[in-house]
Amino acid sequence: MKSLTEQEIRSAFVNCTKGQTKRLHVPRDLADRPWGDLDYLGWRDPQAPDRGYLVAELDGHPRALALRCSGPGPGPGRSRRGMCSMCLTSHSGGVPLMVAPKAGKAGQQGNTVGTYICGDLACSLYVRGKRDAGAGGRLQESLTVEEKIERTVANIAAFVAKVTS
């Protein structure tokens, strides 16, 4: 993924109002992000733990989604195991359901799309082995890392398509 500026990120949101995009928290460490290892930029709002954001580059343009999270995300002491629908990484603390309002009139009417995504939104790093999900985090697969990346990108693109359709 190519690096993005705060303005590019804010203007890429498809499922929230201009006022909401002005108020949302964008990470201050954009210059330090491992852009070459990211299939999408994802982060949780430190001031509102039930909110997350995802920015994917699709057809050469960034598309950003505002998400609501079902739980506080990863952490110690959680006993439920779950698997991310995007990168297929298992987490012993469970995987939160993240729900995005649909874009446009459907979203204004309260329609949403949900999926299970790594609580820290770091699928790209798990797929590449740059972040460890703990015991049993990654299933043994015969796919190459490149094929796993392609699958993750396809899953993200499909989720964004559901939100924007």
C-alpha positions in Angstrom: 0.0 0.0 0.0 1.3 3.5 -0.7 1.6 5.9 2.1 -1.3 8.3 2.8 -1.6 11.7 4.3 -4.2 12.6 6.9 -6.1 14.6 4.3 -6.1 11.7 1.9 -7.4 9.4 4.7 -10.2 11.8 5.8 -11.4 12.3 2.2 -11.5 8.6 1.5 -14.4 7.8 4.0 -17.4 6.4 2.2 -19.8 5.6 5.2 -19.8 8.7 7.4 -20.6 12.4 7.1 -18.0 15.1 6.5 -18.5 16.3 10.0 -17.8 12.8 11.4 -14.6 12.5 9.3 -13.4 15.8 10.6 -13.8 14.7 14.2 -12.4 11.1 13.9 -9.0 10.4 15.3 -6.3 9.7 12.6 -3.1 8.2 13.8 -0.3 10.7 14.3 2.4 8.2 13.4 1.5 7.9 9.7 5.1 8.5 8.6 6.3 5.6 10.8 3.8 3.0 9.6 5.2 0.0 7.7 3.4 1.0 4.4 5.2 -1.6 2.3 3.9 -4.4 4.5 0.3 -3.1 4.7 -2.6 -4.3 2.6 -4.8 -1.8 4.3 -4.3 0.7 7.1 -6.3 -0.1 10.2 -6.5 1.4 13.6 -8.7 1.6 16.7 -9.6 5.0 18.2 -7.7 5.3 21.5 -10.4 7.7 22.8 -13.3 5.5 21.7 -12.3 1.8 22.0 -15.5 0.7 20.3 -14.5 2.5 17.1 -12.1 1.3 14.4 -11.2 2.5 11.0 -10.0 0.7 7.8 -8.5 2.3 4.7 -7.9 0.1 1.7 -6.5 1.0 -1.7 -8.9 -0.3 -4.3 -8.6 0.4 -8.1 -5.9 2.9 -7.3 -8.0 4.9 -4.9 -8.2 4.8 -1.1 -11.6 3.8 0.4 -12.0 4.2 4.1 -14.6 2.7 6.4 -15.7 3.7 9.9 -16.4 0.6 12.0 -18.0 -0.2 15.3 -16.5 -3.0 17.3 -18.3 -5.5 19.4 -15.6 -5.7 22.1 -12.5 -4.0 23.4 -10.2 -6.0 21.1 -7.3 -8.2 22.0 -6.0 -8.5 25.5 -5.0 -10.9 28.3 -7.4 -12.9 30.2 -9.9 -13.7 27.4 -10.5 -17.4 27.0 -12.6 -17.5 23.8 -10.7 -18.4 20.5 -11.8 -16.8 17.3 -10.6 -16.5 13.7 -10.4 -13.3 11.6 -12.5 -13.5 8.4 -10.0 -11.4 6.5 -6.6 -13.0 7.2 -7.7 -16.3 8.8 -5.5 -15.7 11.9 -6.8 -17.3 15.1 -6.7 -15.3 18.4 -7.1 -16.9 21.8 -8.8 -13.8 23.1 -11.5 -13.9 20.4 -12.0 -11.8 17.3 -14.4 -8.9 17.5 -17.3 -8.4 15.2 -16.8 -5.1 13.4 -19.8 -3.5 11.9 -19.7 -0.8 9.2 -22.7 1.4 8.3 -23.5 1.0 4.6 -22.6 3.9 2.4 -25.3 6.3 1.2 -29.0 6.2 1.8 -28.9 2.6 3.0 -26.5 3.6 5.8 -28.7 6.6 6.7 -31.5 4.1 7.2 -29.4 2.1 9.6 -28.3 -0.8 7.4 -24.9 -2.2 8.3 -22.5 -4.9 7.2 -20.4 -6.9 9.7 -17.5 -9.2 9.7 -14.9 -10.6 12.2 -11.5 -8.8 11.9 -8.4 -8.9 14.0 -9.0 -6.6 17.0 -5.9 -4.6 16.3 -6.6 -4.5 12.6 -3.1 -5.8 11.8 -4.1 -8.6 9.4 -1.2 -7.6 7.0 1.4 -8.1 9.7 0.0 -11.5 10.8 -0.1 -12.8 7.2 3.5 -11.8 6.7 4.7 -13.2 10.1 5.7 -9.8 11.4 3.3 -10.0 14.3 2.7 -13.1 16.4 -0.9 -14.0 17.3 0.4 -16.5 19.9 -0.1 -20.3 20.1 -2.2 -21.6 17.2 -2.5 -18.1 15.6 -1.7 -19.1 12.1 -2.9 -22.4 10.6 -0.5 -24.5 8.6 -1.3 -23.9 5.0 0.3 -24.8 1.7 -0.2 -21.3 0.3 2.7 -19.0 -0.2 2.9 -15.7 1.7 2.0 -14.0 -1.6 -1.1 -16.1 -2.0 -2.1 -15.4 1.6 -1.7 -11.7 0.9 -3.8 -12.0 -2.3 -6.6 -13.8 -0.3 -6.5 -11.1 2.5 -6.7 -8.3 -0.1 -9.6 -10.1 -1.9 -11.4 -10.5 1.5 -10.9 -6.8 2.3 -12.1 -5.7 -1.1 -15.2 -7.9 -0.8 -16.0 -6.3 2.6 -15.6 -2.8 1.2 -17.8 -3.7 -1.8 -20.6 -4.9 0.5 -20.4 -1.6 2.4 -20.5 0.5 -0.7 -23.1 -1.5 -2.7 
